[in-house]
């Protein structure tokens, strides 16, 4: 049976196994208590379990006295920015993001449309585990309000970032793979608004995930083939809730998620230089891009809220995570696919260069990613062993990151799965694999030695 993941970043589980209506009602009640029976925006992705999850959450929120604004099916960034736009007290997005279709999840947002931070998340969990959720009488119950303006609002904000007239004259030829996810309509509306000719792959918003929702090279091979065979200028691949974007060049080559932030930063810093904020697991390419403009890179623990809060505090003009999430504060302090698409196209337009050449301007690194099953009890000895390794620099803010002159390795517990992730990067594939395998073997040895 798959494990239920309850943490400060949200709650994920497998529908029919451990993500049950009873659990969802309790979580709704707990969040309703956390926002003191305030107004809560609720949105969801296209998963077939979405209606079941939504109505259970609605029951919990309503029973705690909340007013609900249902923004329907839309991407996580679209729903979360509506929290701030509608001046709500919080938000819940029902989406398991890149997880396979049998999963679903709740993501919790505060009044500014940003995720709960660690302290706020712990306060919510205290209510949940304490069992002291608020329950109101019949005369304090509210009707659910619908708001269908979320996609329209998001689209206008992003279109205002770019030169729409020049885009229309350029008439980009774009291939788009949305995995039948929640960002399909918004992405298509955007591309049509800029006059692009679009090759559509799975943009039906019916929840039928024809590929693994995570937009990695192995999962978007069809997109690469179509870009090359149809002569497209670029290919875009979204995940199921549209907070990540991956790129395919005009040659049909998978450029990948790590380039999404780097190319967006290349455009933004040329117009508005400033510090770039990203997480510890993001490629060193971002340092090279920022260095072109004499800008600093500030790294945070993994987690969108860590990047967002740091950006807000220091006034960063661009940030995000290497998983394809771009954060432009002019739109929203949250990762999103659409802004990544828009800034990449605008960079191509102003530079008059194809994506392959823009990517080639950035020094190349090789990244290796592996994972090891690891329980919470096994995690501490793993991290202790890693912290005793020798490196040029050791960062223990989020798992353990070991920096070397010719590469790095970052080992940390996943927020969404019962695993330890092992990321490594170096200038050569050989060195990246060497680093990754060395510390994967160390992790497995410690896990095996700690037992169950």
Wavefront OBJ file of the C-alpha trace (Angstrom):
o trace
v 0.000 0.000 0.000
v 1.311 3.450 -0.855
v 2.102 5.653 2.115
v 0.051 8.687 2.976
v 2.234 11.802 3.027
v 1.108 14.401 5.569
v 3.492 17.306 6.007
v 3.858 21.046 6.144
v 3.911 21.197 2.336
v 0.518 19.516 2.010
v -1.106 16.101 2.014
v -0.739 13.450 -0.708
v -2.112 9.953 -0.974
v -3.551 7.315 -3.255
v -7.279 7.536 -3.799
v -9.043 4.397 -2.598
v -6.146 3.398 -0.360
v -5.351 6.124 2.128
v -6.715 9.388 0.742
v -10.234 8.824 2.018
v -13.305 11.076 2.246
v -13.106 10.936 6.042
v -9.512 12.173 5.999
v -10.347 14.921 3.501
v -13.261 16.190 5.584
v -10.991 16.419 8.631
v -8.365 18.289 6.639
v -11.013 20.710 5.382
v -12.221 21.294 8.935
v -8.669 21.826 10.130
v -7.877 24.391 7.443
v -11.215 26.117 8.053
v -10.264 26.390 11.712
v -6.788 27.633 10.777
v -8.265 30.528 8.726
v -10.802 31.215 11.496
v -13.873 30.408 9.394
v -12.771 32.846 6.713
v -13.078 32.852 2.927
v -11.253 30.035 1.120
v -10.557 29.768 -2.608
v -10.649 26.190 -3.904
v -9.426 24.987 -7.285
v -8.527 21.589 -8.683
v -6.726 19.856 -11.522
v -8.274 17.470 -14.036
v -7.810 14.197 -12.162
v -10.870 11.959 -12.228
v -10.831 11.863 -8.423
v -11.105 15.645 -8.278
v -14.849 15.860 -7.712
v -14.790 13.343 -4.874
v -11.918 15.128 -3.177
v -13.437 18.559 -3.730
v -16.805 17.736 -2.210
v -15.222 16.106 0.835
v -13.039 19.193 1.347
v -16.060 21.433 0.822
v -17.905 19.556 3.566
v -15.070 20.103 6.008
v -14.652 23.783 5.148
v -18.378 24.517 5.292
v -18.790 22.687 8.604
v -16.139 24.955 10.117
v -18.019 28.080 8.980
v -15.979 28.991 5.907
v -17.201 30.782 2.826
v -15.959 28.932 -0.268
v -15.135 30.456 -3.651
v -14.870 27.629 -6.179
v -12.618 28.675 -9.103
v -13.080 25.332 -10.873
v -10.503 23.414 -12.865
v -7.316 25.424 -13.332
v -3.600 25.186 -12.669
v -2.151 25.548 -9.207
v -0.609 28.975 -9.988
v -3.912 30.213 -11.424
v -5.896 29.159 -8.363
v -3.317 30.385 -5.865
v -3.101 33.869 -7.393
v -6.886 34.084 -7.100
v -6.526 33.872 -3.324
v -4.830 37.256 -3.325
v -6.926 38.716 -6.146
v -10.177 37.872 -4.348
v -8.814 38.956 -0.950
v -9.554 35.537 0.534
v -8.148 34.282 3.819
v -6.572 31.211 2.286
v -6.774 28.656 -0.468
v -6.746 24.930 -1.161
v -5.647 23.484 -4.478
v -6.603 19.870 -5.127
v -3.770 18.458 -7.209
v -1.048 15.839 -6.931
v 1.037 17.801 -9.430
v 3.491 15.460 -11.187
v 2.360 12.301 -9.347
v 0.628 9.551 -11.378
v -3.129 9.613 -11.873
v -4.012 7.367 -8.901
v -2.691 10.047 -6.529
v -4.375 13.220 -5.367
v -3.412 15.871 -2.866
v -4.284 19.068 -1.040
v -2.024 22.116 -1.221
v -2.610 24.880 1.322
v -2.148 28.596 0.665
v -2.241 31.655 2.856
v -3.932 34.993 2.183
v -1.178 36.333 -0.105
v -1.517 33.328 -2.418
v 1.762 31.779 -1.292
v 2.156 28.331 0.256
v 2.119 28.036 4.023
v 5.658 28.251 5.354
v 7.070 25.712 7.803
v 5.770 27.449 10.922
v 2.322 27.987 9.425
v 2.206 24.410 8.197
v 2.998 23.126 11.664
v 0.175 25.253 13.110
v -2.259 23.667 10.657
v -1.034 20.172 11.510
v -1.383 20.922 15.224
v -5.072 21.578 14.617
v -5.399 18.425 12.519
v -3.657 16.119 14.977
v -5.197 17.819 17.998
v -8.701 17.096 16.749
v -9.966 20.485 17.904
v -11.426 21.702 14.609
v -14.159 24.290 14.708
v -17.739 23.174 13.963
v -20.560 25.652 13.420
v -24.332 25.317 13.722
v -26.669 25.203 10.726
v -27.335 28.941 10.772
v -23.624 29.699 10.252
v -23.286 27.640 7.042
v -22.619 29.424 3.726
v -23.492 28.626 0.133
v -20.596 27.857 -2.224
v -19.811 30.717 -4.612
v -18.516 30.091 -8.144
v -15.954 32.329 -9.850
v -15.081 31.562 -13.465
v -12.634 34.433 -14.033
v -9.403 32.728 -12.908
v -8.051 31.769 -16.341
v -9.008 35.130 -17.853
v -7.244 37.044 -15.063
v -4.087 34.936 -15.303
v -3.955 35.229 -19.083
v -4.198 39.030 -19.021
v -1.371 39.343 -16.498
v 1.020 37.239 -18.565
v 0.103 38.866 -21.885
v 0.929 42.234 -20.332
v 4.537 41.046 -19.814
v 5.328 40.590 -23.500
v 5.263 42.375 -26.846
v 2.049 40.861 -28.189
v 2.132 42.721 -31.508
v 5.660 41.615 -32.321
v 4.762 38.064 -31.317
v 1.808 38.093 -33.695
v 3.997 39.327 -36.521
v 6.538 36.604 -35.787
v 3.862 33.854 -35.802
v 5.698 31.244 -33.797
v 5.040 27.601 -34.596
v 4.685 25.830 -31.239
v 4.077 22.254 -30.116
v 2.288 21.987 -26.785
v 1.922 18.922 -24.542
v -0.212 19.539 -21.454
v -0.831 15.894 -20.499
v -4.573 16.688 -20.514
v -3.857 18.669 -17.367
v -5.286 21.758 -15.716
v -3.143 24.252 -17.620
v -4.348 23.175 -21.067
v -6.945 25.863 -21.748
v -4.806 28.687 -20.384
v -1.750 27.675 -22.409
v -3.783 27.314 -25.602
v -5.480 30.676 -25.076
v -2.103 32.301 -24.556
v -0.579 30.811 -27.701
v -3.603 31.743 -29.799
v -3.524 35.274 -28.351
v 0.041 35.750 -29.627
v -0.863 34.402 -33.051
v 1.069 31.152 -32.733
v 0.362 28.118 -34.873
v -0.039 25.273 -32.412
v 0.524 21.530 -32.692
v -1.640 20.208 -29.885
v -0.775 17.111 -27.848
v -3.186 16.072 -25.095
v -4.700 19.439 -24.187
v -8.256 18.234 -23.487
v -8.484 18.799 -19.705
v -10.198 15.434 -19.276
v -7.774 13.972 -16.751
v -6.719 11.154 -19.058
v -2.968 11.251 -18.476
v -1.549 9.624 -21.585
v 1.976 9.951 -20.182
v 3.547 10.310 -16.770
v 2.684 13.906 -15.751
v 6.277 14.773 -14.846
v 7.742 16.549 -17.910
v 11.050 14.715 -18.215
v 12.871 13.542 -21.338
v 11.542 9.984 -21.094
v 7.964 11.182 -20.753
v 7.764 13.713 -23.607
v 9.310 11.809 -26.505
v 6.183 12.361 -28.608
v 6.596 16.118 -28.212
v 10.199 15.962 -29.427
v 9.176 13.947 -32.486
v 6.391 16.355 -33.402
v 8.586 19.447 -33.002
v 11.094 17.961 -35.433
v 8.625 16.467 -37.922
v 6.387 19.558 -38.070
v 9.241 22.081 -38.131
v 8.164 23.863 -34.948
v 10.123 26.713 -33.395
v 9.786 25.259 -29.906
v 8.002 22.624 -27.852
v 6.529 23.105 -24.381
v 5.610 20.336 -21.918
v 3.618 21.036 -18.766
v 2.945 18.913 -15.736
v -0.605 18.155 -14.587
v -1.151 21.350 -12.589
v 0.862 23.766 -14.756
v 3.485 24.935 -12.288
v 6.373 23.384 -14.252
v 7.493 23.766 -17.861
v 10.054 21.832 -19.884
v 11.447 22.849 -23.268
v 12.188 21.139 -26.586
v 14.338 22.993 -29.134
v 13.521 23.495 -32.804
v 15.800 20.527 -33.527
v 13.543 18.225 -31.521
v 16.063 18.011 -28.698
v 14.797 17.928 -25.122
v 16.345 20.999 -23.527
v 14.809 20.160 -20.198
v 13.419 21.726 -17.085
v 16.657 23.172 -15.723
v 16.895 25.556 -18.687
v 13.433 27.021 -18.060
v 14.560 29.176 -15.139
v 17.942 29.924 -16.723
v 16.429 31.288 -19.944
v 13.767 33.257 -18.075
v 16.511 34.761 -15.898
v 18.590 35.581 -18.979
v 15.721 37.684 -20.307
v 14.743 39.323 -16.996
v 18.280 40.216 -15.861
v 19.033 41.915 -19.172
v 16.157 44.315 -18.445
v 16.136 44.391 -14.645
v 19.323 43.086 -12.988
v 19.089 41.874 -9.428
v 19.608 38.835 -7.197
v 18.263 35.502 -8.425
v 16.732 33.175 -5.855
v 16.622 29.418 -6.327
v 16.983 26.240 -4.300
v 19.952 24.095 -3.367
v 19.174 21.450 -6.003
v 19.059 23.811 -8.982
v 21.780 23.672 -11.640
v 24.947 25.782 -11.499
v 23.936 27.085 -14.919
v 21.915 29.732 -13.097
v 25.133 31.042 -11.546
v 26.674 31.393 -15.006
v 23.611 33.245 -16.308
v 23.493 35.577 -13.300
v 27.232 36.142 -13.598
v 26.776 37.593 -17.091
v 24.941 40.500 -15.446
v 27.060 40.663 -12.256
v 24.109 39.384 -10.265
v 24.138 37.245 -7.150
v 22.457 33.842 -6.779
v 20.874 33.159 -3.405
v 19.996 29.557 -2.626
v 17.323 28.322 -0.244
v 16.131 24.931 0.964
v 13.962 23.117 -1.581
v 10.329 24.203 -1.521
v 8.545 26.926 -3.421
v 7.683 28.898 -0.295
v 11.360 29.147 0.697
v 12.199 30.680 -2.673
v 9.096 32.913 -2.707
v 9.586 34.377 0.766
v 13.239 35.104 0.076
v 12.379 36.794 -3.227
v 9.769 38.940 -1.510
v 12.134 39.880 1.322
v 15.054 40.973 -0.876
v 13.133 42.281 -3.886
v 14.423 39.690 -6.365
v 13.231 40.228 -9.971
v 13.314 36.518 -10.888
v 13.537 33.172 -9.177
v 12.257 29.641 -9.207
v 13.344 26.045 -9.035
v 15.246 23.799 -11.401
v 12.258 21.524 -11.855
v 10.843 23.919 -14.452
v 9.156 26.344 -12.080
v 9.637 30.038 -12.913
v 8.634 32.798 -10.478
v 8.147 36.316 -11.795
v 6.884 38.576 -8.976
v 5.113 40.823 -11.480
v 2.673 37.945 -11.916
v 2.727 36.031 -8.660
v 5.128 34.769 -5.990
v 4.649 31.192 -7.114
v 6.039 28.790 -9.715
v 4.166 28.620 -12.977
v 4.464 27.217 -16.465
v 2.826 30.022 -18.435
v 5.288 32.721 -17.389
v 8.132 30.363 -18.293
v 6.607 29.958 -21.748
v 6.075 33.696 -22.208
v 9.561 34.772 -21.095
v 11.240 32.117 -23.248
v 9.349 33.250 -26.351
v 10.080 36.896 -25.574
v 13.801 36.087 -25.233
v 13.735 34.307 -28.595
v 11.905 37.266 -30.129
v 14.241 40.002 -28.861
v 17.426 38.056 -29.527
v 16.206 36.784 -32.904
v 17.816 33.478 -31.993
v 16.408 29.928 -31.959
v 16.134 28.077 -28.685
v 19.032 25.744 -29.476
v 21.439 28.686 -29.853
v 20.196 30.430 -26.735
v 20.681 27.239 -24.743
v 24.134 26.726 -26.260
v 25.249 30.115 -24.904
v 24.916 28.749 -21.368
v 27.812 26.585 -20.114
v 26.803 22.930 -20.114
v 26.530 20.753 -17.031
v 25.368 17.186 -16.621
v 22.888 16.305 -13.898
v 22.155 12.892 -12.475
v 19.098 12.082 -10.345
v 18.426 8.906 -8.366
v 16.340 7.997 -5.351
v 16.384 5.493 -2.507
v 13.431 4.318 -0.425
v 13.966 5.628 3.086
v 11.743 5.861 6.152
v 11.757 8.853 8.484
v 13.526 6.750 11.124
v 16.283 5.835 8.683
v 16.771 9.425 7.536
v 18.735 10.785 10.514
v 21.630 8.295 10.311
v 21.766 8.885 6.541
v 22.158 12.630 6.998
v 24.662 12.215 9.823
v 26.841 10.001 7.643
v 26.735 12.506 4.777
v 27.530 15.465 7.026
v 30.751 13.710 8.034
v 31.958 13.476 4.435
v 34.743 15.754 3.172
v 33.845 18.528 0.716
v 34.737 22.119 -0.138
v 31.480 23.235 1.446
v 28.711 21.391 3.323
v 25.203 22.850 3.603
v 22.827 21.134 6.049
v 19.829 23.470 5.788
v 17.899 20.921 3.702
v 19.292 17.423 3.922
v 22.994 17.598 3.068
v 24.574 19.317 0.073
v 28.241 18.637 -0.639
v 29.934 21.179 -2.897
v 33.150 20.410 -4.741
v 35.100 22.488 -7.204
v 34.047 20.260 -10.090
v 30.509 19.408 -8.993
v 28.052 18.902 -6.192
v 25.666 16.340 -4.720
v 22.490 17.060 -2.762
v 20.784 14.374 -0.674
v 17.437 15.189 0.900
v 14.139 13.639 1.879
v 11.294 14.163 -0.566
v 8.375 16.295 0.639
v 5.943 14.203 -1.399
v 7.193 10.592 -1.325
v 8.850 8.245 1.259
v 12.205 8.461 -0.503
v 15.560 10.192 -0.372
v 16.450 12.093 -3.538
v 20.061 12.178 -4.684
v 20.911 14.918 -7.173
v 24.393 15.507 -8.520
v 25.852 17.796 -11.157
v 29.224 18.230 -12.840
v 30.656 19.481 -16.124
v 30.974 15.913 -17.419
v 28.477 13.075 -17.397
v 31.140 10.744 -16.010
v 31.782 12.913 -12.963
v 28.056 13.515 -12.314
v 27.394 9.765 -12.354
v 30.469 9.108 -10.216
v 29.263 11.519 -7.542
v 25.711 10.235 -7.652
v 26.626 6.567 -7.479
v 29.110 7.126 -4.665
v 26.564 8.792 -2.399
v 23.674 6.580 -3.481
v 25.763 3.593 -2.357
v 26.489 5.338 0.927
v 22.779 6.063 1.490
v 21.781 2.479 0.680
v 24.439 1.137 3.017
v 23.230 3.291 5.907
v 19.561 2.503 5.212
v 20.289 -1.211 5.131
v 22.290 -0.990 8.331
v 19.554 0.920 10.172
v 16.923 -1.753 9.430
v 13.196 -1.158 9.363
l 1 2 3 4 5 6 7 8 9 10 11 12 13 14 15 16 17 18 19 20 21 22 23 24 25 26 27 28 29 30 31 32 33 34 35 36 37 38 39 40 41 42 43 44 45 46 47 48 49 50 51 52 53 54 55 56 57 58 59 60 61 62 63 64 65 66 67 68 69 70 71 72 73 74 75 76 77 78 79 80 81 82 83 84 85 86 87 88 89 90 91 92 93 94 95 96 97 98 99 100 101 102 103 104 105 106 107 108 109 110 111 112 113 114 115 116 117 118 119 120 121 122 123 124 125 126 127 128 129 130 131 132 133 134 135 136 137 138 139 140 141 142 143 144 145 146 147 148 149 150 151 152 153 154 155 156 157 158 159 160 161 162 163 164 165 166 167 168 169 170 171 172 173 174 175 176 177 178 179 180 181 182 183 184 185 186 187 188 189 190 191 192 193 194 195 196 197 198 199 200 201 202 203 204 205 206 207 208 209 210 211 212 213 214 215 216 217 218 219 220 221 222 223 224 225 226 227 228 229 230 231 232 233 234 235 236 237 238 239 240 241 242 243 244 245 246 247 248 249 250 251 252 253 254 255 256 257 258 259 260 261 262 263 264 265 266 267 268 269 270 271 272 273 274 275 276 277 278 279 280 281 282 283 284 285 286 287 288 289 290 291 292 293 294 295 296 297 298 299 300 301 302 303 304 305 306 307 308 309 310 311 312 313 314 315 316 317 318 319 320 321 322 323 324 325 326 327 328 329 330 331 332 333 334 335 336 337 338 339 340 341 342 343 344 345 346 347 348 349 350 351 352 353 354 355 356 357 358 359 360 361 362 363 364 365 366 367 368 369 370 371 372 373 374 375 376 377 378 379 380 381 382 383 384 385 386 387 388 389 390 391 392 393 394 395 396 397 398 399 400 401 402 403 404 405 406 407 408 409 410 411 412 413 414 415 416 417 418 419 420 421 422 423 424 425 426 427 428 429 430 431 432 433 434 435 436 437 438 439 440 441 442 443 444 445 446 447 448 449 450 451 452
